[in-house]
Structures are given as C-alpha cells and as structure tokens.
Amino acid sequence: MSAWITSVEGTAQAASWATVLALMAAVLHAIFGALQKGRHDPLLARGAIDASYALMAAPFAFFVVPWPEPHMWPIFAGAFVIHVLYKWATLASYRRGAYTVVYPVMRGTGPLFAIIGAFLVFGETFNPVQWLGVAVLLAGLYGLAAYNLIHVTLDRDTLVPALGFAVLTGLFVALYTTYDAYAIRATADPFTFLAWFFFLDGLLFPLLALRFFNGLSDKPPLGPLAVRGIFGGLVAFASFGSIMLATRLDQVGQAAVLRETSTVFAALIGWLVLGERVGPRRLALMGLIAAGAVIVQVGR
C-alpha cells in the first residue's frame, strides 16, 4: 500500500483517489464531531475516543510499520501540541453551543487558512474558478453563522463565546491540516506517521477525562462511554487517515476544501440523531457550502 501511494503521487490517478478520500473524510468527520457532542460530556467522550485509538494504534506503531526516522520525533512533538490546542478549543465550543450551530463555523474558518498555508508551505495555487468556489463555500458557512447568531435560541446565553471558540478551532484546523500534510510527507512510509500520530495523540486526554470523571458526583455508566470510545476511535482512524492520505496524494488546499462538505452531513446528523432543528434557510446555506466545494473540484 505504501509503495503504491508513493508511486502514484502527483498523477491523475492520485488526484481522483484524493477526491474520494477527502469526501469520505467529510462524512466521517461529521460523525466524529457528533460523537463528541452526544449524551456524554464532550471531555469524557473525547477521552474515551483518544484512549481507544491510542490502544488500537500501539501494536501497529511498535510492531508493524517501519520505525520513525530520527527527524520525525520533533515533528511528532509539534503535531501533539497543535492537536492538544485544537481539542481544547473544540471541547470549549461544544460545551457552549449546539452542534449544528458551532460545527459549521469550526469547519468554515479552516479552508481559507489551509489554502494560505498550503501556498506558503507547498507552493500550491488556486485558479480564479476555484477561488470562486472557496468564496461560495465561505459565504455559505459564515452566512450560516450569522443566521445562527440572530435566530438560534438553544444555548443562547453562551452562543457568542461558543462561536468565538468555534472560530479559534477553525484556525487550529487550518494549522494542523497544513502541518500534518508536511509531516506525512516528511517520512518515507505514510503509515509510520499515522500509526505513531494516533498513539502519541491519544495519551493526554484520557488522563484529563479520568480526572474530570473522578470529580463528578453523578458518574455516567462506563459501558456506553466505552462503546462510544471504541466506535469513535475507528471513525477517527478512517477520517483522519483519509484526509492525510488525500493531502499526500494531491493538493492540501483542495483536500481541505472538499472536507468542509462535512457541514452538510453534520446538519443531517444533528437533525436525525441529536434532534436539533435545521430549517429550510439553514439547509440552503449548507447547500452553498456543498456547491462551493463542487466548484473547487470542477474548476481545477
């Protein structure tokens, strides 16, 4: 698999597979976000998920993939810090706002800054048609944020800080998308990065979640939380792995934009699973997001 990835990088075949992987990541990331915003406190859900994927990744990191090159350890340290800050901002937003309100803003801030980062780091550029697609996508995302700010009544007293943390999360999304794309290209075997990333990334938040759990007077049952963690760990592997392989196979900025169609899937999950009302205006704005991603893809 690793040999095939390195052999097709930069080809038309790689671009096609990158598109499929980015769209797959979009669906899976919407599911992953909903898992953190469900019946359990977001920190407990995140801790269970991180513990699960760290345990799953450990045997692959230690016994299956090639050992990381020496220059990769400082890169892993940088990724660890960036993802800790990203998770902190994400959880702060989820604790204060409804999923269908904060998730589009989180994902909306990311693409523009990811495109800028991809230009500065990798020299990637978009043509005018693709920039039009980015503008349409961002119009949908921030139009949705403005609509929520005016009309949404759920968690109204914490809506403004929730949106503030959502914007901060988006900045970290752009940072980790660009940084991790650099990291996965810095090692000969992309699965070395993925296995060691998941192992190292999953070490901190289970400890924070355990501390929070021990301080609760009304502790939730561990069985459902463990099931959520295992399922979330599998989704995380597929979601993050898909987008990282997409950024290795093709342009980082394009993969970042396509992944933001996750907002449309998040709306469906929020409506069908979490019982959050969406409405025709919000659906129309989410349709703009999908349209923008399509324009970016068709205009390449």
VEXTORTOR-781057 format. One line per 8 residues: number of its first residue (from 1); for each residue y, z, x of N, C-alpha, C. Coordinates in steps of 0.2 Angstrom, whole numbers, padded with zeros to 4 digits. Layout:
! VEXTORTOR-781057
NUM = Y,Z,X,Y,Z,X,Y,Z,X; ...
END
This chain:
! VEXTORTOR-781057
1 = -0006,0000,0004,0000,0000,0000,0006,0000,0004; 0006,0004,0009,0012,0005,0014,0013,-0002,0017; 0008,-0005,0020,0008,-0011,0023,0011,-0017,0019; 0009,-0017,0012,0011,-0022,0008,0019,-0021,0007; 0021,-0015,0006,0028,-0013,0005,0032,-0016,0010; 0030,-0014,0017,0034,-0017,0022,0034,-0024,0023; 0029,-0027,0021,0028,-0035,0022,0032,-0039,0017; 0034,-0036,0011,0037,-0040,0006,0045,-0038,0006
9 = 0047,-0033,0009,0054,-0031,0009,0059,-0036,0010; 0064,-0037,0005,0069,-0042,0006,0067,-0049,0003; 0061,-0049,0000,0059,-0055,-0003,0060,-0055,-0011; 0059,-0061,-0014,0060,-0062,-0021,0055,-0057,-0025; 0049,-0057,-0022,0044,-0053,-0025,0046,-0046,-0025; 0049,-0044,-0019,0051,-0037,-0019,0056,-0035,-0024; 0061,-0040,-0025,0066,-0039,-0030,0063,-0038,-0037; 0058,-0042,-0039,0055,-0041,-0045,0052,-0034,-0046
17 = 0048,-0032,-0041,0045,-0026,-0041,0050,-0020,-0042; 0055,-0021,-0038,0061,-0016,-0038,0064,-0015,-0045; 0065,-0021,-0049,0067,-0020,-0055,0062,-0016,-0060; 0056,-0018,-0059,0051,-0014,-0064,0051,-0007,-0062; 0051,-0005,-0055,0051,0002,-0053,0057,0005,-0056; 0063,0002,-0055,0069,0006,-0057,0069,0007,-0065; 0067,0002,-0069,0066,0003,-0076,0061,0009,-0078; 0056,0009,-0074,0051,0014,-0075,0054,0021,-0073
25 = 0058,0021,-0068,0061,0027,-0066,0066,0030,-0072; 0069,0025,-0075,0074,0026,-0080,0070,0030,-0086; 0065,0027,-0088,0061,0031,-0094,0058,0038,-0092; 0056,0038,-0086,0053,0044,-0083,0058,0049,-0082; 0064,0047,-0080,0069,0052,-0078,0072,0055,-0085; 0072,0051,-0090,0074,0054,-0096,0069,0059,-0099; 0063,0058,-0098,0058,0063,-0100,0059,0069,-0095; 0060,0068,-0089,0060,0074,-0084,0066,0078,-0086
33 = 0072,0075,-0088,0078,0079,-0090,0076,0083,-0096; 0073,0080,-0101,0071,0084,-0107,0067,0089,-0106; 0062,0089,-0101,0058,0094,-0099,0062,0100,-0097; 0067,0099,-0094,0071,0105,-0091,0076,0108,-0097; 0077,0104,-0102,0081,0106,-0107,0078,0109,-0114; 0071,0109,-0113,0067,0111,-0119,0067,0118,-0121; 0062,0121,-0123,0061,0128,-0126,0062,0133,-0121; 0061,0132,-0114,0062,0137,-0109,0069,0137,-0106
41 = 0071,0142,-0103,0077,0142,-0099,0077,0137,-0094; 0082,0133,-0092,0082,0127,-0088,0079,0129,-0081; 0081,0135,-0078,0079,0138,-0072,0072,0139,-0072; 0069,0142,-0077,0062,0143,-0077,0058,0137,-0077; 0060,0132,-0081,0057,0125,-0082,0057,0122,-0075; 0063,0122,-0072,0064,0119,-0065,0059,0122,-0060; 0059,0129,-0060,0055,0132,-0055,0047,0131,-0056; 0045,0130,-0062,0038,0128,-0064,0037,0121,-0061
49 = 0041,0117,-0063,0040,0110,-0061,0040,0109,-0053; 0045,0112,-0050,0045,0112,-0042,0039,0115,-0039; 0037,0121,-0042,0031,0124,-0039,0025,0119,-0040; 0024,0116,-0046,0019,0111,-0047,0019,0105,-0042; 0025,0102,-0041,0024,0096,-0037,0024,0098,-0030; 0026,0104,-0028,0025,0106,-0021,0018,0107,-0019; 0014,0110,-0024,0007,0111,-0023,0003,0105,-0023; 0005,0100,-0027,0002,0094,-0028,0003,0090,-0021
57 = 0009,0090,-0018,0011,0086,-0013,0008,0089,-0006; 0007,0095,-0006,0005,0098,0000,-0001,0095,0004; -0007,0094,0000,-0013,0091,0004,-0011,0084,0006; -0007,0080,0002,-0005,0073,0005,-0001,0074,0011; 0004,0078,0011,0008,0079,0017,0004,0081,0023; 0000,0086,0022,-0004,0088,0028,-0010,0084,0030; -0013,0081,0026,-0019,0078,0027,-0020,0071,0026; -0015,0067,0022,-0017,0061,0020,-0012,0056,0024
65 = -0005,0057,0023,0000,0052,0026,0001,0053,0033; 0003,0049,0037,0005,0050,0044,0010,0055,0044; 0010,0059,0050,0014,0064,0051,0021,0062,0052; 0026,0065,0050,0033,0063,0051,0035,0062,0058; 0039,0057,0060,0042,0056,0066,0047,0062,0068; 0048,0064,0074,0052,0069,0076,0059,0069,0073; 0062,0062,0073,0069,0062,0070,0069,0063,0062; 0063,0063,0059,0064,0064,0052,0065,0071,0050
73 = 0064,0076,0054,0065,0083,0052,0072,0085,0050; 0077,0083,0054,0084,0084,0052,0086,0080,0046; 0083,0074,0045,0084,0070,0038,0081,0074,0032; 0075,0077,0033,0072,0081,0028,0077,0087,0026; 0080,0090,0031,0084,0096,0030,0090,0094,0026; 0093,0088,0028,0099,0086,0024,0097,0084,0017; 0091,0081,0016,0089,0080,0009,0088,0086,0005; 0085,0091,0008,0084,0098,0005,0090,0101,0002
81 = 0096,0101,0007,0102,0104,0005,0105,0100,-0001; 0105,0093,-0001,0108,0089,-0006,0105,0090,-0013; 0098,0091,-0013,0094,0091,-0019,0095,0099,-0022; 0096,0104,-0017,0097,0110,-0020,0104,0110,-0024; 0109,0107,-0021,0115,0107,-0024,0115,0103,-0031; 0111,0098,-0031,0110,0094,-0037,0107,0098,-0042; 0102,0101,-0040,0098,0105,-0046,0103,0111,-0048; 0106,0114,-0044,0111,0119,-0046,0116,0117,-0051
89 = 0119,0111,-0050,0124,0108,-0054,0121,0106,-0061; 0115,0103,-0060,0111,0101,-0066,0109,0107,-0071; 0107,0112,-0068,0105,0118,-0072,0111,0121,-0075; 0117,0121,-0072,0123,0124,-0074,0125,0120,-0080; 0124,0113,-0080,0126,0109,-0086,0122,0110,-0092; 0115,0110,-0090,0110,0110,-0096,0111,0117,-0099; 0113,0122,-0096,0114,0129,-0099,0120,0129,-0104; 0124,0125,-0103,0130,0125,-0107,0131,0120,-0112
97 = 0127,0114,-0112,0128,0109,-0116,0122,0106,-0119; 0123,0102,-0124,0117,0099,-0127,0114,0093,-0123; 0108,0092,-0123,0105,0087,-0119,0108,0080,-0119; 0109,0078,-0126,0112,0071,-0127,0119,0071,-0125; 0123,0076,-0124,0130,0076,-0123,0131,0076,-0115; 0127,0080,-0111,0128,0081,-0104,0124,0076,-0100; 0118,0074,-0102,0114,0069,-0098,0118,0062,-0097; 0121,0059,-0102,0124,0053,-0101,0130,0053,-0095
105 = 0133,0059,-0095,0139,0060,-0090,0136,0061,-0083; 0130,0065,-0083,0127,0066,-0077,0125,0059,-0074; 0122,0055,-0078,0120,0048,-0075,0125,0043,-0074; 0131,0044,-0078,0136,0039,-0078,0140,0040,-0072; 0141,0046,-0069,0145,0046,-0063,0141,0043,-0057; 0135,0043,-0057,0131,0041,-0051,0131,0034,-0049; 0131,0029,-0054,0130,0022,-0052,0136,0020,-0047; 0142,0021,-0050,0148,0019,-0046,0148,0021,-0039
113 = 0147,0028,-0038,0147,0031,-0031,0141,0029,-0027; 0136,0027,-0031,0130,0025,-0027,0131,0018,-0024; 0135,0014,-0028,0136,0007,-0026,0141,0007,-0020; 0146,0012,-0021,0151,0013,-0015,0147,0015,-0009; 0142,0020,-0010,0139,0022,-0004,0134,0017,-0001; 0131,0013,-0005,0127,0008,-0003,0131,0002,0001; 0137,0001,-0001,0141,-0003,0003,0143,0000,0010; 0145,0006,0010,0147,0009,0016,0141,0010,0021
121 = 0135,0012,0018,0129,0013,0022,0125,0007,0024; 0124,0003,0019,0119,-0003,0020,0122,-0009,0020; 0129,-0010,0018,0132,-0016,0018,0131,-0020,0012; 0129,-0017,0007,0127,-0021,0001,0133,-0022,-0003; 0133,-0028,-0007,0139,-0030,-0011,0137,-0033,-0017; 0141,-0032,-0023,0140,-0035,-0029,0145,-0041,-0030; 0142,-0046,-0034,0147,-0051,-0036,0151,-0050,-0042; 0156,-0054,-0044,0160,-0052,-0050,0156,-0051,-0056
129 = 0151,-0055,-0057,0147,-0054,-0064,0144,-0047,-0064; 0141,-0045,-0058,0138,-0038,-0058,0143,-0033,-0058; 0149,-0034,-0056,0154,-0029,-0056,0156,-0028,-0064; 0156,-0034,-0067,0157,-0034,-0075,0152,-0029,-0078; 0146,-0030,-0076,0140,-0026,-0079,0141,-0019,-0077; 0144,-0017,-0071,0145,-0010,-0070,0151,-0007,-0074; 0156,-0011,-0075,0161,-0009,-0079,0159,-0008,-0087; 0155,-0012,-0089,0152,-0012,-0096,0148,-0005,-0096
137 = 0144,-0004,-0091,0139,0002,-0091,0144,0008,-0091; 0149,0008,-0087,0153,0014,-0086,0157,0015,-0093; 0159,0010,-0096,0163,0010,-0102,0159,0014,-0107; 0152,0012,-0108,0148,0015,-0112,0147,0022,-0111; 0146,0024,-0104,0144,0031,-0103,0150,0035,-0104; 0156,0033,-0102,0162,0038,-0102,0165,0037,-0109; 0164,0032,-0113,0166,0032,-0120,0162,0037,-0124; 0155,0037,-0122,0151,0042,-0125,0153,0049,-0123
145 = 0155,0050,-0117,0158,0057,-0115,0164,0059,-0119; 0168,0054,-0120,0175,0055,-0124,0173,0057,-0131; 0168,0053,-0134,0166,0054,-0141,0163,0061,-0142; 0159,0063,-0137,0156,0070,-0137,0161,0075,-0137; 0166,0074,-0132,0171,0079,-0131,0175,0080,-0138; 0176,0075,-0142,0180,0075,-0148,0176,0078,-0154; 0170,0075,-0155,0167,0076,-0161,0161,0081,-0161; 0158,0082,-0155,0152,0086,-0155,0153,0094,-0156
153 = 0150,0097,-0161,0151,0104,-0162,0146,0109,-0159; 0140,0106,-0157,0135,0110,-0154,0137,0112,-0147; 0136,0119,-0146,0139,0122,-0140,0146,0120,-0138; 0150,0120,-0143,0157,0118,-0142,0161,0123,-0138; 0160,0129,-0138,0163,0134,-0134,0162,0133,-0126; 0157,0130,-0124,0155,0129,-0117,0155,0121,-0115; 0158,0117,-0120,0157,0110,-0119,0161,0107,-0113; 0167,0110,-0112,0171,0107,-0106,0168,0109,-0100
161 = 0166,0115,-0098,0163,0117,-0092,0156,0113,-0091; 0152,0112,-0097,0146,0108,-0097,0147,0101,-0094; 0153,0098,-0097,0154,0091,-0095,0157,0091,-0087; 0160,0096,-0085,0163,0097,-0078,0157,0097,-0074; 0152,0101,-0075,0146,0102,-0071,0142,0095,-0071; 0142,0092,-0077,0139,0085,-0078,0142,0080,-0073; 0148,0080,-0072,0152,0075,-0068,0150,0077,-0061; 0150,0084,-0059,0148,0086,-0052,0141,0084,-0051
169 = 0136,0084,-0056,0129,0082,-0055,0129,0075,-0053; 0133,0071,-0057,0133,0064,-0055,0135,0062,-0048; 0140,0066,-0046,0142,0065,-0039,0136,0066,-0034; 0132,0072,-0035,0126,0073,-0031,0121,0068,-0032; 0120,0065,-0038,0115,0060,-0040,0117,0054,-0035; 0123,0052,-0035,0125,0046,-0030,0124,0048,-0023; 0125,0054,-0021,0124,0056,-0014,0117,0056,-0012; 0112,0059,-0017,0105,0059,-0015,0102,0052,-0015
177 = 0105,0048,-0020,0102,0041,-0021,0103,0037,-0014; 0109,0038,-0011,0111,0034,-0005,0107,0037,0001; 0107,0044,0001,0104,0047,0007,0097,0046,0007; 0094,0047,0001,0086,0047,0001,0084,0039,0002; 0088,0034,0000,0087,0027,0002,0087,0026,0009; 0092,0030,0013,0092,0029,0020,0086,0033,0023; 0084,0039,0020,0079,0042,0023,0072,0039,0022; 0071,0036,0017,0064,0032,0016,0064,0026,0020
185 = 0069,0023,0022,0069,0018,0027,0069,0020,0034; 0070,0027,0035,0070,0029,0042,0063,0031,0045; 0058,0031,0041,0051,0032,0043,0047,0026,0042; 0042,0025,0046,0038,0019,0046,0034,0018,0039; 0031,0024,0037,0027,0024,0031,0031,0028,0025; 0033,0024,0020,0037,0027,0015,0034,0033,0011; 0027,0033,0011,0024,0038,0008,0024,0045,0012; 0025,0044,0018,0027,0050,0023,0033,0054,0020
193 = 0038,0050,0019,0044,0053,0016,0043,0056,0009; 0040,0053,0005,0039,0055,-0002,0034,0061,-0002; 0029,0062,0002,0025,0067,0002,0028,0074,0005; 0031,0073,0010,0035,0078,0013,0041,0080,0009; 0044,0076,0006,0050,0077,0002,0048,0082,-0003; 0043,0080,-0007,0041,0084,-0013,0038,0091,-0011; 0035,0091,-0005,0033,0098,-0003,0038,0102,-0001; 0043,0100,0003,0049,0104,0005,0054,0105,-0001
201 = 0055,0100,-0005,0060,0101,-0010,0057,0106,-0015; 0051,0107,-0016,0048,0112,-0021,0048,0119,-0019; 0050,0121,-0013,0049,0128,-0011,0054,0133,-0013; 0060,0131,-0014,0065,0136,-0016,0066,0138,-0023; 0066,0133,-0028,0067,0135,-0035,0062,0139,-0038; 0056,0139,-0036,0051,0143,-0039,0052,0150,-0037; 0055,0152,-0031,0057,0159,-0030,0063,0161,-0034; 0068,0157,-0035,0073,0159,-0039,0071,0160,-0046
209 = 0067,0155,-0049,0064,0156,-0055,0060,0163,-0056; 0056,0164,-0051,0052,0170,-0052,0057,0177,-0052; 0062,0176,-0048,0067,0182,-0048,0070,0183,-0055; 0072,0177,-0058,0075,0177,-0064,0070,0179,-0070; 0064,0177,-0069,0059,0179,-0074,0058,0186,-0074; 0057,0189,-0068,0056,0196,-0067,0062,0201,-0070; 0068,0198,-0071,0073,0201,-0074,0074,0201,-0081; 0070,0197,-0084,0070,0196,-0091,0067,0202,-0095
217 = 0070,0204,-0100,0067,0209,-0105,0062,0206,-0109; 0063,0200,-0112,0059,0197,-0116,0056,0190,-0112; 0050,0191,-0109,0047,0186,-0105,0043,0181,-0109; 0045,0175,-0108,0041,0170,-0111,0033,0169,-0109; 0029,0167,-0113,0022,0167,-0111,0021,0162,-0105; 0017,0163,-0100,0017,0159,-0094,0013,0153,-0095; 0008,0153,-0100,0004,0147,-0101,0008,0140,-0103; 0012,0141,-0108,0016,0135,-0110,0021,0133,-0104
225 = 0023,0138,-0100,0028,0136,-0095,0024,0133,-0089; 0018,0135,-0088,0014,0131,-0083,0012,0124,-0085; 0010,0123,-0091,0009,0116,-0093,0015,0112,-0093; 0021,0115,-0094,0027,0111,-0093,0028,0109,-0086; 0027,0114,-0082,0027,0113,-0075,0023,0107,-0072; 0017,0108,-0074,0012,0103,-0071,0014,0096,-0074; 0015,0095,-0080,0017,0089,-0083,0024,0086,-0080; 0028,0091,-0079,0035,0089,-0076,0034,0087,-0068
233 = 0029,0090,-0065,0028,0088,-0058,0025,0081,-0058; 0020,0079,-0062,0018,0072,-0062,0023,0067,-0064; 0028,0069,-0069,0033,0065,-0070,0038,0064,-0065; 0039,0069,-0061,0044,0069,-0055,0041,0065,-0050; 0035,0065,-0048,0032,0061,-0044,0033,0053,-0045; 0031,0052,-0052,0032,0045,-0054,0039,0042,-0054; 0044,0047,-0057,0050,0045,-0057,0054,0044,-0051; 0054,0049,-0047,0057,0049,-0040,0054,0044,-0035
241 = 0047,0044,-0036,0044,0039,-0031,0045,0032,-0033; 0046,0031,-0040,0048,0024,-0042,0055,0022,-0039; 0060,0026,-0040,0066,0024,-0038,0067,0024,-0031; 0064,0028,-0027,0064,0027,-0020,0061,0021,-0017; 0055,0019,-0020,0052,0013,-0018,0056,0007,-0020; 0059,0007,-0026,0064,0002,-0028,0070,0001,-0023; 0072,0007,-0020,0078,0006,-0015,0075,0004,-0009; 0069,0005,-0007,0067,0002,-0001,0065,-0006,-0001
249 = 0063,-0008,-0007,0061,-0015,-0008,0067,-0019,-0009; 0073,-0016,-0012,0078,-0021,-0014,0085,-0017,-0013; 0090,-0019,-0016,0097,-0016,-0015,0097,-0009,-0019; 0100,-0004,-0015,0101,0003,-0018,0105,0003,-0024; 0111,-0001,-0023,0116,0000,-0029,0113,-0003,-0035; 0109,-0009,-0035,0106,-0012,-0041,0101,-0007,-0044; 0097,-0004,-0040,0092,0001,-0042,0095,0007,-0046; 0101,0009,-0043,0104,0015,-0046,0107,0013,-0053
257 = 0110,0007,-0053,0112,0005,-0060,0107,0004,-0065; 0101,0001,-0063,0096,0000,-0068,0093,0007,-0070; 0093,0011,-0066,0090,0018,-0068,0094,0021,-0073; 0101,0020,-0074,0105,0023,-0078,0104,0021,-0086; 0099,0016,-0087,0097,0015,-0094,0093,0021,-0096; 0092,0025,-0092,0088,0032,-0094,0092,0035,-0100; 0099,0034,-0100,0103,0037,-0105,0101,0035,-0112; 0099,0029,-0113,0096,0026,-0119,0090,0030,-0121
265 = 0085,0030,-0117,0079,0034,-0118,0080,0041,-0119; 0085,0044,-0116,0087,0051,-0117,0089,0052,-0124; 0093,0047,-0127,0095,0048,-0134,0089,0048,-0138; 0085,0044,-0137,0079,0044,-0142,0075,0050,-0141; 0074,0053,-0135,0071,0059,-0134,0074,0065,-0137; 0081,0065,-0136,0085,0070,-0139,0085,0071,-0147; 0084,0065,-0150,0084,0064,-0157,0077,0066,-0159; 0072,0063,-0156,0065,0063,-0159,0061,0070,-0157
273 = 0063,0072,-0151,0059,0078,-0148,0064,0085,-0149; 0070,0084,-0147,0074,0090,-0147,0078,0091,-0153; 0078,0086,-0158,0081,0087,-0164,0089,0087,-0164; 0091,0084,-0159,0099,0083,-0158,0101,0076,-0162; 0106,0077,-0166,0108,0071,-0169,0112,0066,-0165; 0111,0060,-0166,0114,0055,-0161,0119,0051,-0165; 0118,0047,-0171,0123,0044,-0175,0124,0037,-0172; 0127,0033,-0177,0127,0025,-0175,0132,0024,-0170
281 = 0138,0028,-0169,0143,0027,-0164,0140,0028,-0157; 0137,0034,-0157,0134,0036,-0150,0129,0031,-0148; 0125,0028,-0153,0120,0023,-0152,0123,0017,-0149; 0129,0015,-0152,0132,0009,-0150,0135,0010,-0143; 0137,0016,-0141,0140,0017,-0134,0134,0017,-0129; 0128,0019,-0131,0122,0019,-0127,0120,0012,-0126; 0121,0008,-0132,0119,0001,-0131,0123,-0003,-0126; 0130,-0001,-0125,0134,-0003,-0120,0131,-0002,-0113
289 = 0128,0004,-0112,0125,0006,-0106,0119,0001,-0104; 0115,0000,-0109,0109,-0005,-0108,0112,-0012,-0106; 0117,-0014,-0110,0120,-0020,-0109,0123,-0021,-0102; 0126,-0016,-0100,0129,-0016,-0093,0124,-0017,-0088; 0118,-0014,-0088,0113,-0014,-0084,0109,-0021,-0084; 0109,-0024,-0090,0106,-0031,-0090,0111,-0036,-0087; 0117,-0035,-0088,0122,-0040,-0085,0121,-0039,-0077; 0121,-0033,-0074,0120,-0032,-0067,0114,-0036,-0065
297 = 0108,-0035,-0069,0102,-0039,-0066,0102,-0046,-0067; 0105,-0049,-0073,0105,-0056,-0074,0110,-0059,-0069; 0116,-0056,-0067,0121,-0059,-0063,0120,-0059,-0056; 0114,-0056,-0053,0113,-0056,-0046,0112,-0063,-0043
END
